Amino acid sequence: MSQLIAAISTPPGPGGVGILRLSGPGAIGAASQAFRPRGKVPLAQAPDRQLLYGAVLDRDGRTIDTGLAFVSRAPHSYTGEETAELQCHGSPMVLSLALEALYAAGARPARPGEFTQRAFLNGKLDLTQAEAVIDLIDAESPSAARQAAGQLTGALSRRIEGIYSALTDTMAHFCAVLDYPDEDLDPFQTEALGRDLQAQASALQALLATGRRGQMLAQGITCALIGRPNAGKSSLLNALAGYERAIVTHLPGTTRDTIEVKVELAGRPFRLVDTAGLRDSDDPIEQLGVDRSRQAMAQADLLLMVCDGTQPLDPQDQALLNQALAQADTILAVNKGDLPGYRLPAPEGAETGHTLTVVELSAKTGLGLAALEQAMGRLADHLLPQVQEEAAGQLLTNGRQTDAVRRALEAVERAQAALEAGVTPDALLTDVEEAMAALGELTGKTLREDITQRIFDRFCVGK
């Protein structure tokens, strides 16, 4: 039997409202020792999810606040266990005293994420839904919030379940034919099996293709600011972030390491990465920064090359621009538009399939920042998923999910190749089972139990 746990669910610090949660055996009884309803109905007799008004108590039964409380009995609760919640003013002292009262009533401190862990262990959420909880908490744009909310309600799980269920049918038929040779079961036909495997391979390929876009949606589009030293990269980062995130001086080479900041621009999430100026240097520390700049450039989804508009583009600038366009869509931000001698250069855009957008601006005065945001928003629309409202939540949003789907696809493709090579269908069992196991990692399914149940459902009904 699980232990009773309690925790403050609202963020640290003063606030208008503070919430304490309990889950586990005796949750309602413990909550009753820290809350006294003003009405005639005791908390232990209250209907599920009905708010009661009353006094919040410390461990000695003294009133420290007034607030609300409700209970949810198993299994109809977030964790699937008996739960209770106390709502009071968000005073750190009040919350601390109330939490002490819950500990005195038998609760122990909840570990980070333990409420959601219990929801998973009790079958209230699968793994992808549990991961969506933190994505929703961390969402920094409307689209990221909609994606996380859709995943939390099971949109991605249902998409995975469709593929998993089809593979389960294939495995169940295999096992039934092999394990029950005396039964009147249709043997597998190679052509039909090939069609089934191709259908699931196509579904897995489509799902895998959402991985990069989903991660950009959840974590932000990585945009690296590149260029020569003293072009104004750090000034532009600060201007886009809205605060002094990076140190700015008139000396070239001030930035020695990459600096990241998350921002929302034009309604899209971005991770801006300020990099060291790209130049050859005898300074080993600066050279390390340049190496990290090149790594950030290689990993970026979008590149923002900053140049000094009071200086002409030299061959090194053009070479860097060509390198950027060979990798990703690039914005050439021509900075220092507030200074004399400023003019827009005429860069040569390499034919690479990526777009080049030129924007004139001044990071110091704010000139052109709105145009830059609009340009970044347009490019973001090509990178981020354009999905209907009802399809929100069907994207892979982290590396674990992407890796599991990739392994499932590789296993199905091995099975396809073996079938085309003339291997008998029963020899493909291992590959199909590996694919199912990889998908099971996403939802927490138990492979053998699912196959056995499907055999009985499809082939043993009435027997």
N, C-alpha and C positions, 0 to 999 in steps of 0.2 A: 504494500500500500504506500502511495506517495505521501510525502510530508506536507504539512500546511506551510505555505509560503506567503510572504507579504512584501510589498515594496511601494515606494512612492512612484507614481507613473508619470507625473508631470515634470518638466525640466527643472533643474536646480535654480534657486534664486526666487525672489519675491514675485508674486503674480496675483491676478484677480481670483483665480481658482486653483486649488490643489486637489489631487486625486490620489487615494491609496487603494490598492487592489489586494485581494486575498484569493488564493485558490488552494483547494485540497480539503481533506476531511476535517470537519469542524470549522470551516470558514465562516459560516453564519453565526455559530456560537461565539467565535473570537470577535467578530465584528460587533456583536451585541454588547461586548464588554467595553467597546470604544465608542459606541453610539447609542443614545437613548431617544427613541421617537417621542415627539410631543403628543401624538394621538394615543388612542387606546390599543392599537394593533402593535404588538411586539415585532421586532425585526425578524425573529425566527418564524413568525406566522404570516409574514407579508407575502403576497403573491409575487411570482417571479417578475423581475424587471419593472416593478412599481416603485417609484420614488417616494420615500418617506422623509419628512422634515423633522429635525430634532437637534439634540446637543451632541457635540463631539467631546469625548472625554479623554483625560489622561489615564495613566495606569492606576491612579488612586481614585478614579471615578469623579474627578472634579471637572467641571465644564471649562473647556478652553476655546470653544468656538461653536457656532451653529452651522448646520449644513444639511446635506441630503445623503441618503444611503439607499441602496437596493441590493437584492440578492438574485442569483440565478442558480437553480439546482441542476445537478447532473441528470442527464447528459446535455441539457439544453443551455450550454454556456460556451464561452469562447474557448476555454481549455477542455471542455467535456467533463470537468469536475464541479464540485460545489464551489461557487465563487461568491464574493461580496465586494462592493465598492463603496468607499466613503468619499464624499465631495465636500470640501470646505474652502475657506479662503486660502490663498496661496502663500501663507506665511511660513517660511522655513521652520520657525520655532513651533508653530502649531502642528505642522506636518511631522516634525521630529517627535513631539510628545505623543501624538496619536499613534505613530509607528511603534514607539516604545510600549504603548498599551497593547498593541497587537502582538508584539513579541512576548509580553508578559502573559498573554492569553494562549501561548503555545505555538505561535508562528515563528518561523525562522526567516532570515533575509533571503529573498529570491536572488538567484544568480542572474547575470545579464542574459536576456532572451529566454528565461526559463518559462514564462507564461506561454510564449509561442512554441517553445519546445514541447511543452505538455499538450498543446493543441495538436501538434503533429503526432506525437506518440499516441494520443487518444483518437486519432482518425478524424479530427475536425479540419485539419489542413494537410495537404501533401507538401512535399519539399519545395516545389516551385511556388506554391502559395505562401509558404513560410518565408522564402527569400523575398517575395514581393512586399512583405511587411516592412522590411528595412528600406527597400527601394521607395516605397510610398513615403516613409518618414524623411528620407533624404532627397525626395523629388524637388528640383529647383526650377521647374518650368511646368506650365499647364499640360503639355504633351507628355512629359515624364510622369506626372501624377496620374493622367488617364491611363497610360500604359501599366503602371504599377497597380492601379485599382482594378483594371481588367484582369491582370494576372492573379490578383488576390481573389477575385471571384471565380477563378478556374478556367479562364479562356485558353491559356497556354496548356494547362493540364488536359483539357478536352482535345486540343489538337494533337498532343502526344498520345493520348489514350486511343484515338482513332488508329494511329499507326501501330501502337502496341497491341491493340485488339486484333488487328488483321494478322500480325505475326503470331499471335497466340492461336488463332484459328489454324494457321499453317502448322505450327508445332503440335497442336492437339490432334490434328488429322494424322500427322506422322506417327505420333506415339500410339494412337488408337490402332492404326493399321499394323504397327510392329508388335504391340503388346497383346492385341486381341485378334490373332490370325484366323480364328474360327468364326468370327463375327462376319456378317454380310456387309462389309464396308467397302466403299469405292476406293480402289487404289489411286495413288496420285498419278496424274498425267503430266508428262514433262512440259508440254506446251502451256497447260493451265498454271503450273507452278511458276514457269518463267514469267507469265503475265502478272501473277501475284507479286513476285519479287520485284519486277520492274515498277509496279504501282507504288510499292512501299519505298523503293529507292528514290523515285521521283518526289514523293511526299517528304522524305528526309532531306533531299537536296534543297527543296523549297524552304523547309524549316531552317536548315543550316545557313541559307543565304540571308536570313534575318539577323544573324548573330552580330555582325559588325554594326549594323544600323541600330539594333536594340541596345548595344552597349554604349553607342554614342548618345542615344536618347536618355539612358539612365545615368551615364557618367559625364556627359557633355562632349561636344565636338572638340577634339584636340586641335588647337590652332597655335602653331609656333611662330613667334616673331623673330625673324632672321634679318641679317644685314650687317653692314660694316660697323665697327665701333663708332660711337658718338653720332649715329644717325638719328637717334631719338626713340629707340625701341622701348626703353624703360619709361620714358615720359609718356609714350603712347599707352603702355600697359596701365600706368597709373590713371590716365585719362579715361580709359575704358572701364577700369575697375571702380572709379569714383573715389579713390583714396590713395594715399602714398604707400603703395605696396613695395615698390622697388626704389633703391637709392639712386638719385640722379645727381650727377656732377658734370662739369664741363670737361673733365678729363676722360679721354678715351680708355676703354677697357675697365670701366668701373664694375660692370657685371662680370663675375667670375664663375657663376654657377647658374643653373636653370632655376627660375622662380615661377611658380604656378599660382593661378588665381581662378576661381570659378565665378563666372558672371552670366547674366542673362541679357542678351542683346537681340533686339527685334523679336522678342518673345521666344528665342531659341537658347538652349543651354550651351555654353562654351567653357572649355578649359584653356585659358590663355597661358602660354609658356614663354616667358621672356628668356632669351638666350644670350650668351656672351657673343660679342662682336666677332665675326668670322674673319680672321686674318692670321698670317704666320707670325709667331712670336717666339722669342728666346726664353721668355718667362715660363718656367714649367707649370706654375699654377694657372696662368692664363691659358696655356695650351690644353690643360685638363678641361678648363671651361669650354674651350673651342670644341674639343672632342665630344663633350656632353651636348653641345649645341647641335652638332651633326647627328648625334643619336636622336635628339628630340625632333629634328627635322625629318629624319627617316620614319619616325613613328607618328607623325602628324597626319590628321585628316584634311587639314586646310593650312595653307602657308600664307603668312602676312609678311611680305618683305618690305622693310622700311628703308628708304633712302633719303639722303639730304638733297632737297630740291635746289639748294644754292650751289651744288656741285654737279657736274655732268656725270652721267653713267660711264664708268670706265670699263675696260674689258673684264676685270674681275667681277664687277657688278653684273654684267651681262651673262657671264658664265654661271654665277650663282642663280640668276633668274632662270636660265635654261635648265639648270639642275632642279630647281624648284618645280618648274612646269613639267619636267619629266616624271615627277612623283605625284603631284596633287594640284587641284585648282589653286591658283595663286592670286593674291591681291598685292599690287605694287602700291604701297602707301608713300606718296611723295611728301615728305614732312618739311617743316620749317617754312610754311607758306606765309608767315608773318615777317620774314626777313627780306631785305633788299637782294636783288639778283636772283630771286626765286623764279623758276620756270619748270614746266612739265617736260620731262625727257620723252624721247621717242624710242621706247624699247622695242627690240625685235622679239616677237612672240614665237617660240619654237612650236612646230607642228607635233604635238604630243598627245592630243586628245583631251588635254586639260585646258581650262579657260584661264585667261589673263584679264584682270580688271584693274584699271588704274584709277586711283583716287588721290586728289590733292587735299592736303590738310595741314593743320598746325596743331600739334599735340599741346603746345603751350597755351594757345588762345581758344582752342576748341573748334576752330574753323574746319569744316569738312567731316567732323566726327559723325554727324547724323547720316551723311552719305556713305561713310564707311560702314556704319551699322547696317544700313539697308543692303549694301553689297554683300556683307557677311550673311545676312538673313537669306538673301536669294541663293547663295551658294549652299547654305545649310539645308535649304529645301530640297536640293538634289541629293544630299547625303542622308537626311533623316527620312524615315518611312512616312509615306503618304497613305494613311489607312483610314477607312471609314470608322465612325464611332463604334459600330458594333464589332469591329475587328480589333479594337484596342486590347492589348494584353496578350497577343499571340506571338510576340517576338521573344527570342532568346536575349537575355539581358546581362549575362555574366559568363566568364570563362568556363566555369564548371558545366553549365548547361550546354555551351557550344561544344566542349570537348566530348561530352556524353553523346550528343547527336552525331558528331563526326565519327566516333567509334562505331555507333550503330550503323551508319551509312557504309563505312568500310566493311563491316561484317556482311551486310546484305550484298554489297558488290562482290565480295569474295564468293558468296553463295551463287550469285549469278554467273560469275566466271567459271566456277566448277561445274555448274549445270550445262553451260555451253560446251565445256570440254568433255562432256559425256559421263560425268560422275553420277552415280545413282542417287536418287533423291534422298535416301536415308543417310547418305554421307554428308548431307548439308546441314544436318541437325545442329552440329556444333556452332556453325556460323550464325544460323538463325537464333540460337539460344544466346549467343554473345550479343547480338543486336538487341534482343529483348532485355538482357541484363543491363546493358548500357542505358536503355530507355527507362528501365525500372529505377535506376539511380536518380532520375529526375523526379519521380513521384513517390518513391519508397515502396514500390510494389514487390511482392515476393514471387519470384519466377515459378517455382515448382507448384505452389498452391494455385496460381492462376491457370497453369496448364491443366492440372488435375481437375479443377472445377470445370473448365471448358470441355474436357472430355466427357464428364458426366452430363453436362448440360446438353451437349450436342449428340452424343452417341449412346448414352445409357438411360435416357428418359424412359420411364415405365418399366425398366428391367430390374 
